[in-house]
């Protein structure tokens, strides 16, 4: 169900007001209405078993929360907002990774917590973004490495299980394996240091040799009148993400 422009405007204004007021006054505003809407939508999702179908439903539901999210973020609201935390998760599932990171950045700045479960916000961001990237790679789809690097930057100094951080480094290494093998190797090595059982194939020596060949090619003198460097044999090879598929 899409909201009219007028309704979206009212929601944004209510969100800004609620974010600024905080406390008990806030719950007399539109926040309670948004919580009721969230509860209704969560009940709908609980009735669906298919992960793919749930993601499709979240794509359908998220526009209802856009105006509220925009209002809270615009007001810089520091009060815990469970609605936004669910929107953050749903945006990841729906493929709106930049939108999820926008909320995640705000949540970390103000010390928000996840409404359910034992994971903190930084762990959720690291794990869910890493899983989204790995899922894209398994589906032979592209994933923007900058989104993962933003996630790493947001969470670098924050506490989380080593296994979770390793998961993020592993995903970054996999995404960068073709475009930047040297950086990919660094991230995969870091993942192994954090969690030796993270599932990365230990091919550091072969990758190091390949990176050395790449560097040598960059330093190679130009030949002939065309101005092109002579290609080394390794340039025709395809770098594969160094990951192991999970065993069900």
N, C-alpha and C positions, 0 to 999 in steps of 0.2 A: 504494500500500500504506500503510495507516494503522498507526501505532504504538500499542501498548497504553499506558494511563496509566502503568503501572509502567516500561515501556521509556522513555517520555518523561522520567520522573523521573530514571532512571539517566543518561540522556544529559545532562540539565541539570546534574546533580551532576558528571559527568565534565568537562563544558565549564567549569564554574566552577573545578574543580581544575586543569585544564590551563591555563586563562587565568592563574591565580595562580602556577603553577610556572614556566611558560615554559621556553625552552631545550630541551636534549636530553631532560630528564625528561618534558617535555610529549609528546614523540613516542612515549613508551612508554605513553601513555594513550589515551583514546578519539579523539584527533585523527587518528591514522593511520587508524582505522576510518572516520571521517567522510570523509577524503580518498579512501579506496577506494570508499565509497558515491558520492561526487561523481564520480569517474572513470567509474563504471558508468553513472550518469545522464547524464553528458555524452556518452558513447558512444551512448546511446539517442537523444539529441537530434540528434547529428550524422547519424543515419540518416534524419532527417526534413527535407524541403526546404521545406515550407509554414511560413511565419512564423506564421500563425494556429494551425496545429496545434501548433507548438512552444510557443506561449503557453499553449495548453490543457494540454499535458503539464507545463509548469512549475507551473501551478496544482495539478496532481495531485501533483507531486513535493515542493513546498515544505513541506507539513506534516511531512515526515520530518526537516527541518532546524530546525524551530521551537524545539524544546527546546534544541538545541545553541546556537542564536543567543541565546536568552534567557539561557542560562547564562553565555556569554562576556560579554554586555552587562552582566548583573547583577554579575559579578565585576570589571568595569572592566578587562578584560584588554588589556594594551598590546602583546603579542606579535602580529606579523602573522598573520592567520588567513585563508588563501585560501578556505576554505569560506564564510566570511561574505561575502567579496567577491563570490563567485558568487551567493550568496543575495540580495545587494543588487541585482545586475543582474536576476536572475530575478523578484524582486518588482516591479521596474518593468515588466517585460514582462507580468507577471500582473496588473498593475493595483493592487498593494499599494504605493502611492507613499509613504504615511506610514511603512510598515515599512522601505522602502528608505532613506528619509531618516534613520531612526533608526540604521541601520547606517552610513550615510554620515557622519553627525555623529561617530560613534565613531571611524571610520576616519581622518577628518581630524584629530581631536583627537590621535591617536596616530601620525600620520605614515605610515599604511599606504599600500601601492601596489597597483595592479591586477596580478593574476597574469599577464595576457597583454596584448599590445599596447603602444603607446607613450603612450597618454593617461594623465594623472594622475587621481586620484580626483575632484577638483573639476571637471575637464573632462568626465568621464563623467557626473557628476550633472547638470551644466548642459545638456549636449547631449541626454542620454536623457530627462530630464524635459521639456525643451522639445519634443522630438519627440513625446512622449506627449501633450502638450497639443495640439499641432498636429493630431495624428491624431484626437484626440477632436473637435476643431472641424470637421475635414473630414467626420467621420461624424455631424455635427449633434448631438453629445453634449456634456453639461456637463463642465467640468473645474474643480476647486477652485483658484481663483487663489492662495489662501493657501499651497498646496503649492509653487507656483512662487516666491512671495515668500520662503518659508522657504529654498528652494534658493539664491535670490539672496543672502539674508542669510548663509548658510553659506559662500558662495564669493566674496563681494565683495572681500575683501582678499587673495585667493589668486591665484596666477599661472595664466593659461590663455590660449590664443589669442584675439585680439580677436573673431574670427569666431564662436567658441564662446559668448562672453559676449553678442555681438549676437543670437545665436540665442535665448538665454534671454530677453533684453529683448523681442525680437520676439514670442515666445510670450506673455509677460505682457501686452504691449499688445493682442494679439489676444483674449486671454481677458477683459480688462477693457474691451473696446471698447464694450460696451453698458452695463455697470453703472457704469463710472467713466471716461468718455471723456477727461477732463482728464489723469488719471494714465496712461491708455493712450497718449495722445499723447506724454507725457514719455518713456515706455519705448520707443516706436517711434522717436522722435527720437534717443534714446541709441543704439538699435540702428543707425541710419543713420550716426551719428558713428563708431561702432566699425567698421562694415563697410558702406560705401556700396552694396555689391552683395549685401546680405543678402536682397533680395526684397521689401522693404516698399515699397508704392506711396507716392510722395512727394506726399502731400496735406496737408502741414502747414498751409497757409493755410486750406483749407476746414475742417479740424478745429479750428483756432484760432478761427475764426468760430463754429463750432458750440458750442465750449466757452464762448465769450463769451455766446452766447444762453442757454445753460444757467445761467450765473451770473446773468444779468439776470433770468431767470425766478425764481431763488431769492430775488432781492431785490424782486420785484414785490409791491406791496401786495395784501392780501386784498380781494376784492370780494364784494358781496352779503352776504346773511345766512347763507350756508352755511359761511363760513369757509374756502372753498377758493380757492386762487390761480387766476387766469385762465390757462389753458394757452396756451403759445405754439405756433405751428404746428410747430416742429421736434420737439415732443414726440411727434408721431404718426409721425415717421420712424423707421426702423429702422437702427441703426448696424451696419454689417457689419465683420467683422475685416479690417483692411487688410493682407492678405497675398496673395501670388501663389502659385498652385499650381506645384509643381515640374514641370519638363518632363522626362519620362522619356528 
